[in-house]
Amino acid sequence: MHDAAIPAWALFAYLVAGVFFILALRGLSSPETSRAGNRFGMVGMAIAVTATLLTHDIASLPEIIGAVAIGGIAGWLVAQRIAMTAMPQLVAAFRATLEEVAQADVIIHVRDIAHPDSEAQRRDVEGVLAELGLDVDGPARIEAWNKADLLEPDQRAALAEVARQRGDAVLISAVSGEGMDALFALLGDVLRRGARVHELLLDAGDGARMAWLYAHGQVLARREAGEQVQVTARLSDVALARFRALAR
């Protein structure tokens, strides 16, 4: 036991720290205010630790460590009971973004091939795409195995051979630029795969569909015919179906 009285300023500091901790818990209850919650928590911890160190004569070092441990455990238990009230909206927004992937011509899955859990991460992504119904009849896929520069030479050579045999993967390094030409070449091949030439008739004022053709196909010719435009374009069957759906 220690007979030294706690200074009034220290009591006030602990009171202020407690207020900051309460504000931190409130902030961490929502993704929108989580950053502010983190800041409040750090300020409260700084005040409490500083006050404790400056008044160390009222407690021994083991007592201080024990108090910090107890406080950490209590905070963790309380945090488990705080509901992330905005999480459903956050998940919905994230899912809406992912659903836009279904409109893509090609999905390029960039993997951290140097990560020890790279394969598990790949399965997680495949699972999300499957939930969106893109596991079978979705856009074509290419895997870009990034961070080749972090691999050992023998490991890099082995993975490069695996990628070559697969035909839908390329070993790359965003840092050194290794493999980027091969990735662009594979992307071009995939985009041209299964594409056929089609004759399409558009209204002269239909700028939106015309722009879509240039963005998603290969426009070979364009001829004005009064108030209409005849366009010769190379499109895949999927792209053609999407183009026709734009007119509905």
N, C-alpha and C positions, 0 to 999 in steps of 0.2 A: 504494500500500500504506500502511497505517496501523500504527504501532508500538505504539499504546496498547492495553493489555491490557483485556479485557472484565471488568468487576467481577464478583465472585462472586454478588452479589445479582441481577445481570442474567442470568447463566447459569441461576440457579435460576428466575427469572421465565420465561425461554424454555422451560425444562423443564416448568413448570406450564402454560404456554400450549400446549405440545405435547400434554399429557395432555387438556386441554380440547378440542383439535382432534380427537383420537382419539374422545373421547366424543361429539363432534358428528357424526362420520361414522357411528358406531354408531346414534345416535338418528335420523339422517336415512334409515336403511335401512328404516324402517317408518312408515306414516302415524300409528300410535298414539303414537309417540315423536318425531315430527318437530319438534314445538314445542320439546321439551326439547333436541333436537339443535341447533336454531337458537340457543337461548339459550347452550348450551355454546360454539358457534362464535363468537358475539358476545363472550363473556367472554374466550375465548382470543385473539381478535383484539385486544381492548382491552388485554390484558396485554402482548402482543407489541409492539404499536404504542407503548405507553407506555414500555416498556423501551428500545425503539429510539430514541425521541425523547430520553429522558433520558441516553442514552449516544451522542449523535450525533457525538461526537468520534472514534468508532471507524469511522465511515462517512460519506461525503459524501451530500448529498441525492440526486444521481443514482443512487448505489448503493442507497440506501434504496428509492427508487421502483422500481428494477429488481428488487430482492428481493421487493417486494410484488407486482409484475407476475408474476414467476416463480411465487411462491406461489399466486397466484390461478389461473394456468393449470394448475398441478399439481393444485390442489384440484378444478378443473372436470373434468380428465381422470379423477381418481379417482372423482368423483361419477357420471360416466357409467357406471362399472362396478359401482356399488352397486345391487343388485336391491331393488326395493320389495316385500319379501316378503309384505306384507299386502295388496298392491294387488288380487289376485284377489278376496279377500273384500270389499274396498271396492267394487269394480265390481259384484259380485254384489248387494250391499245396495242400491246405487244403482239397478241394473236392477230389483230387486224393487219398489222404490218407484215406478218408472216404470210397471211392469206394473199397478199399482193404477189408473192412468189409464184403463185399458180398462173399468173399472167405472163411470166417470163418465158422467153424462148429457150434459154439455157440457164441452169443453176450451176454456178461455180462454187464448190465447197472448198474453202481455204482452210487447210488443216495445219496445226502445229505438229509437224511430223517428228520434231525432236523432243516433244513432250513425252514423258514415260506413260501417260494415260491417253495417248493420242487415239488409240483404237476405241477406248471407252467413250471418248468425246465424239468420235465418228458415230458410234451407235446411238448416242443421245440425239444427235442431229437427225439421223435417219428416223428415229422414233417420232420426233416432232413433225417431220415431213409426212410420215405415215398417218399421223393423227389428222393432218390436213388433206389426206386423200391423195398424196403425191408419191406414194410408194411404187405404183405401177404405171398408171396412165398420166404421169406428169411430164413436165419439161425434161429435156435431155440434161444429163448431169456430167460435170467434169470435176475431178478432184485435183486441187492444186496443193501439193505437199510442200508447204513453206518451211523456211529455216533450214534449208539444206546446208547452209554455211556452218551450222552448229554440229553437224554430224562428223563422225570419224570417216576417213577416206574409204575404208572397206564397207562401212555401213551405208555410205552415200552411194557407192557403186552398186551394192545389192538392191537398194530401194529403186535406183534408177532403172535397173533391169526389170524389177517387178512392175514398175509403172509402164515400161515399154511393152511388156507382155499383156498387160491389162488393156491398154489402148484408150482408156478414159481417165488417165491420171498422168500428171507431170510433176517431176521433182523441181522445185524452184527455190530461189532465195530473193526475197524482196530487198534485201540489203545489197547484195552483189549484182543482182539482175540475172543471175544464172537461171536458165530454163524459161525465161519470159518469152523469148521468140518461139519456143516450142509450144508454150501455152497458147499464144495468139494463133499459131498455125492450127492447133487442135480445135480451138474455138471456131475458127473459120470453117474447118471441115465439118464440124457438128452443125453449124448454122446452114451450111449448104446441103447437108445430108437429107435426101428425100424431097428436096425442093424441086418444083416443076414450074414451067413458064405458063402464065395465065394472062388472058386478055380481059381487062376490067374496064367498066364504063362508069365514070363518075360525073356528077354535076360540076360545072366549072367553078361554082362557089363553095364546093365541099372541101374546104382547106384542111379540115381536121382529119378526114379519111386519107387525103393525099399525103399529109405529113406522116400519118401512121404507116403508110406504105413505104415511105422513104426510111422510116425508123426501124421497121421490122422486116423488110424485104429488100430485094434488089430490083430497082426500077431500071428496065432496059430501054424503054422507049415511051414517049409521051406525045400524043397528037391531039391538037385542038379540033373539035368538031361542033362548031356553033356554041351552044350553051352546055355542051358536054365535053369531057376529056377522055380519050381512050388511052389506057395505060397498059403497057406490056411489062409485067413484073414477075420475078421468080420468087415463089413463096412455098413454104412447106405446107402440108395439109392442115397442120394445127394453126399456122398463121393465117391461112386462107379462111378457116372457120371463124377465127377471131375477127378478121376483117369484115366478113359478111355479117357478123353479129353486131357490128357498129352501126349498121343501117337500121336496126330494129328500134 
